[in-house]
Amino acid sequence: MSSLTSLLEKALQKRLRIAKVELITIERGDRWVYAFFSHEGGDVVQGRVIIEWREKPVVQHIDFT
């Protein structure tokens, strides 16, 4: 799970253009991950990350609910 956590953190940091993201919970499906996370501003956000599971997981899409 740590590689998935690292992948999510990096993808969210890049998308949100912020330095630090703290994942609170992760719920994993077959091709997607729902993640509650907070960032430096302190807001807690829920987002969905679509991941293609190959030899290594690759983030395909991020949206926020």
Residue pairs with C-beta under 8 A, 6 or more apart in sequence:
1 26
3 57
4 26
4 28
4 33
4 57
5 23
5 26
7 51
7 57
7 59
8 21
8 23
8 26
8 33
8 35
8 37
8 49
8 59
9 21
9 23
11 49
11 59
11 62
12 21
12 35
12 37
12 39
12 47
12 49
12 62
13 19
13 20
13 21
15 62
16 39
18 39
18 40
18 41
19 40
20 39
20 40
21 37
21 38
21 39
22 37
22 38
22 39
23 35
23 36
23 37
24 35
24 36
24 37
24 38
24 44
25 35
25 36
26 33
26 34
26 35
27 33
27 34
27 35
30 53
31 50
31 51
31 52
31 53
32 48
32 49
32 50
32 51
33 48
33 49
33 51
34 46
34 47
34 48
34 49
35 46
35 47
35 48
35 49
36 44
36 45
36 46
37 44
37 45
37 47
38 44
38 45
39 45
45 64
46 64
46 65
47 62
47 63
47 64
47 65
48 62
48 63
48 64
48 65
49 59
49 61
49 62
50 59
50 60
50 61
50 62
51 57
51 58
51 59
51 60
52 58
52 60
